């Protein structure tokens, strides 16, 4: 059985994205936590932070920012470059797999993706990509951006 992408209608928010870079090399996770907290009204379903220093570190979960992130978690997210996301789902189910940022590894390296909005032709793009052998890990429209 094929799962389809569906779009909800009506007034709603469409996620929140927060990015940060510390020119002096300091860790950004704690400031990103506060940035995502300020954007919490944009999405209460799930949240995540990805940072990069010598490697990519990601932490994400279902729930509010203050429920997902704790002091010890923020200490482990060391990196001077990061992107964070709070999600209100407009496509795809409410699962951990659909929590952003998405971290995707491919032949050129690693791509970190946080997206706010809807891709109007996502269903068609996804179908065409699947027909050529693409394998998707989520049910949301944002993943087709990676292809």
N, C-alpha and C positions, 0 to 999 in steps of 0.2 A: 504494500500500500504506500502510496506517495503522499508525503506531508506537503501541504500547500502553504504558501505565504499568504497571510490575510492582513488587511489593513482595517484599523478601527476608524470610525468617523466621530466627529464631534470635537468640542473644545478640550484641549489637554496640553500638557507640556511635552517636550520631546527631548528628554535627556539633558545632561550638562557635561561639558568637557572643560578640563582645566589642565593647562600645560605650564611647565616651569623649567628654567635653566638658571643655575647659579654660576655666574662668571668666576667667582672665587673658589669654586670647587666644593662648596659645602653641600651637605645632604639636603634634599628638598622634600622628603616625604612628610615631615611634620607640617610644613607650610602648605603642602598639597592637601593634607587632611583638612586644614582649615578652609582652603579654597573650595573643596568639595562640600564641606559642611555648609558654606554660604550658598552653594548651588543645590542643596538638598531638595528645595522646593520643585526643582525640575525633574526629579526622579527619586522615588523611594523604594523601588523594587530591588535594586542591587547596586554595587559600587566596586570600583577597583582602582589600584594604582600600579603603574609600571615605572620603574626607574632603571637608568643605565649609568654605570660607572665603568667598571672593567667587564661587566656582563649584565644581562637583562635579568631583573628580579621583578616578579609580579605577585601581588596579593589581591584577591577579590573574593566577594561573597554575596549572598543574598541578604538583603536587609539595609538598614540605614547606616550611614557612615560611622556613627558612634557605636553601632552594634558590631560592625565588621572589623574595625580597626581599633587596636589597643596599643598601649605604650610599647610593649615588647615587639609587636609586629612592626611598628614604625621604626624602631631602632634597627631592625634587621633589613629594612629597605634603604640601604645606603646607596646614594647616587646623586649626582649633581644635575641630572637631566631626567625629567619625568612627564608622564601624562596620566591623567586620572579621568574617571567617568562615573556619573550617576545615571542610572537607567530607568526610564519609563518606557515599557515596551509598546511599540506600535506595530512591529512585526515579530514573529517568533514567539515561542513560549517563554515562561518565566522559569528558566533553569540556570544552573551554574555555567553551563556551556555557552549560554547567550550573554553572560556577564562580560562587560568590556573593562579595560582594553583587551583586545584580541592580540595575542602574540603568535605570529606565524613564521615558521622557518622555511626558507626556500633556497634555491641554489645561489642566490646573490647575498644571502645573509639572513637577518632577522628583521621582520617588519612588525611594528607595534601600531595598532589601529584603534582609534576611538572616534566614533561617528555620532553626530547629532542630526537627525532628520530621517527622511524616507527617500529611497531610490524608486522613482516611479516605474521604472522598467526592470525591477529586480527579478520578478518571476520569470520573465522572458530570458534575461541574461543568465540566470541560474540554470534554466532548462537547457539553453544552448551549451553552457559550460559542462554540465553533466553529460550531455550527449557526446562531448569530446573527451570524456574521461575524468573530469574534475570531481574531486571528492570533497564534500563540505562537512564541517564539524559542528555547525550550528544550524538553527532554523531561521536566523534573522537575515535581513537584506544586506546589512553592512559587510558581510563576508565576501560578497561578490566583488567588492572594491579591490581585494587582494589579487584577483585574477586579472 
